[in-house]
Amino acid sequence: MTIPQLTPEQLEAARAAATEARRRRAELKGELRAGKIGLAAALDTAAGDDILAHVKVVDLLKSLPRVGEKRAAQVMERLEIAPNRRIRGLGRHQVAGLKAEFS
């Protein structure tokens, strides 16, 4: 299967959409880092938004104050969340575990 050739307008639209998605994901992590929202609110917001649902769980956890690589890995291992899991791929028990851990 060959990759379809895109017109310059289609390429520009794809670039703009990708830039907007990166900006929104960074905004969510920035709000977490600043303490404007909690993890529960971030998970609830991402559950209803296709763009934010693609954020990796480990990146979301590392955006929290006082959570680094090591603590994020420990929490994810304890809740049986794979290191490459994205928010969309979390089960309801994993979401509940994360909310309980950081509430």
Sine and cosine of phi, psi and omega as CSV:
sin_phi,cos_phi,sin_psi,cos_psi,sin_omega,cos_omega
0.00,0.00,0.77,-0.64,-0.01,-1.00
-1.00,-0.06,0.44,-0.90,0.03,-1.00
-0.99,0.17,0.76,-0.65,-0.01,-1.00
-0.93,0.36,0.59,-0.81,0.05,-1.00
-0.99,0.16,0.75,-0.66,-0.02,-1.00
-0.99,-0.17,0.53,-0.85,0.07,-1.00
-0.96,0.26,0.32,-0.95,0.04,-1.00
-0.83,0.55,-0.58,0.82,0.02,-1.00
-0.92,0.38,-0.65,0.76,0.02,-1.00
-0.92,0.40,-0.63,0.78,0.05,-1.00
-0.89,0.46,-0.69,0.72,-0.01,-1.00
-0.90,0.43,-0.64,0.76,0.03,-1.00
-0.90,0.43,-0.65,0.76,0.02,-1.00
-0.91,0.41,-0.66,0.75,0.04,-1.00
-0.89,0.46,-0.69,0.72,0.00,-1.00
-0.89,0.45,-0.66,0.75,0.01,-1.00
-0.91,0.41,-0.66,0.75,0.01,-1.00
-0.91,0.41,-0.65,0.76,0.02,-1.00
-0.90,0.44,-0.68,0.73,0.02,-1.00
-0.90,0.44,-0.65,0.76,0.02,-1.00
-0.90,0.44,-0.71,0.71,0.03,-1.00
-0.88,0.47,-0.64,0.77,-0.01,-1.00
-0.90,0.43,-0.68,0.73,-0.01,-1.00
-0.92,0.39,-0.63,0.78,0.04,-1.00
-0.91,0.41,-0.67,0.74,0.02,-1.00
-0.91,0.42,-0.59,0.81,0.02,-1.00
-0.90,0.44,-0.68,0.73,0.04,-1.00
-0.87,0.48,-0.73,0.69,-0.01,-1.00
-0.92,0.39,-0.56,0.83,0.04,-1.00
-0.91,0.41,-0.65,0.76,0.04,-1.00
-0.90,0.43,-0.62,0.79,0.07,-1.00
-0.90,0.44,-0.74,0.68,-0.04,-1.00
-0.87,0.50,-0.62,0.78,-0.03,-1.00
-0.99,0.16,-0.18,0.98,0.00,-1.00
0.99,0.13,0.22,0.97,0.01,-1.00
-0.94,0.33,-0.53,0.85,0.05,-1.00
-0.73,-0.68,0.35,-0.94,0.04,-1.00
-0.99,-0.12,0.10,-0.99,-0.01,-1.00
-0.90,0.44,-0.63,0.78,0.00,-1.00
-0.87,0.49,-0.69,0.72,0.01,-1.00
-0.91,0.41,-0.63,0.78,0.02,-1.00
-0.90,0.43,-0.68,0.74,0.03,-1.00
-0.91,0.42,-0.65,0.76,0.02,-1.00
-0.92,0.40,-0.65,0.76,0.03,-1.00
-0.90,0.45,-0.72,0.70,-0.04,-1.00
-0.92,0.38,-0.49,0.87,-0.01,-1.00
-0.90,0.44,-0.50,0.87,-0.02,-1.00
-0.98,-0.18,0.14,0.99,-0.07,-1.00
-0.77,-0.64,0.89,-0.46,-0.05,-1.00
-0.87,0.49,-0.57,0.82,-0.03,-1.00
-0.95,0.31,-0.73,0.68,-0.04,-1.00
-0.95,0.30,-0.37,0.93,0.01,-1.00
-0.93,0.38,-0.22,0.97,-0.01,-1.00
-1.00,0.01,0.05,1.00,0.04,-1.00
-0.95,0.32,0.70,-0.71,0.06,-1.00
-0.94,0.33,0.63,-0.78,-0.04,-1.00
-0.88,0.47,-0.66,0.75,-0.02,-1.00
-0.89,0.46,-0.62,0.79,0.04,-1.00
-0.92,0.39,-0.61,0.79,0.03,-1.00
-0.90,0.43,-0.70,0.72,0.00,-1.00
-0.91,0.42,-0.65,0.76,-0.01,-1.00
-0.93,0.37,-0.27,0.96,0.06,-1.00
-0.98,0.21,-0.29,0.96,0.02,-1.00
-0.96,0.30,0.56,-0.83,0.08,-1.00
-0.87,0.49,0.64,-0.77,0.04,-1.00
0.90,0.44,0.40,0.92,0.10,-1.00
-0.82,-0.57,0.89,-0.47,0.01,-1.00
-0.92,-0.38,-0.25,-0.97,-0.03,-1.00
-0.85,0.53,-0.71,0.70,-0.09,-1.00
-0.93,0.38,-0.75,0.66,-0.01,-1.00
-0.91,0.40,-0.63,0.78,0.04,-1.00
-0.87,0.49,-0.69,0.73,0.01,-1.00
-0.91,0.42,-0.64,0.76,0.01,-1.00
-0.90,0.44,-0.70,0.71,0.00,-1.00
-0.90,0.44,-0.70,0.71,-0.02,-1.00
-0.91,0.42,-0.61,0.79,0.03,-1.00
-0.92,0.39,-0.68,0.74,-0.01,-1.00
-0.90,0.44,-0.59,0.81,-0.01,-1.00
-1.00,-0.02,0.10,0.99,0.01,-1.00
0.84,0.54,0.76,0.65,0.06,-1.00
-0.95,-0.30,0.81,-0.59,-0.01,-1.00
-0.90,0.44,0.54,-0.84,-0.04,-1.00
-0.88,0.48,-0.43,0.90,-0.03,-1.00
-0.98,-0.20,0.20,0.98,-0.06,-1.00
-0.94,0.34,0.63,-0.78,0.08,-1.00
-0.97,-0.23,0.27,-0.96,-0.07,-1.00
-0.83,0.56,-0.65,0.76,-0.03,-1.00
-0.86,0.51,-0.49,0.87,-0.08,-1.00
-1.00,0.03,0.07,1.00,-0.01,-1.00
-0.98,0.21,0.60,-0.80,0.11,-0.99
-1.00,0.10,0.22,-0.98,-0.06,-1.00
-0.91,0.41,-0.52,0.85,0.03,-1.00
-0.95,0.32,-0.58,0.81,0.04,-1.00
-0.92,0.38,-0.67,0.74,0.05,-1.00
-0.88,0.47,-0.71,0.71,0.01,-1.00
-0.89,0.46,-0.63,0.78,0.04,-1.00
-0.90,0.44,-0.68,0.74,0.03,-1.00
-0.90,0.43,-0.69,0.72,0.01,-1.00
-0.89,0.46,-0.65,0.76,0.00,-1.00
-0.93,0.37,-0.61,0.79,-0.03,-1.00
-0.91,0.42,-0.62,0.78,-0.13,-0.99
-0.90,-0.43,0.43,0.91,0.04,-1.00
-0.99,-0.13,0.00,0.00,0.00,0.00
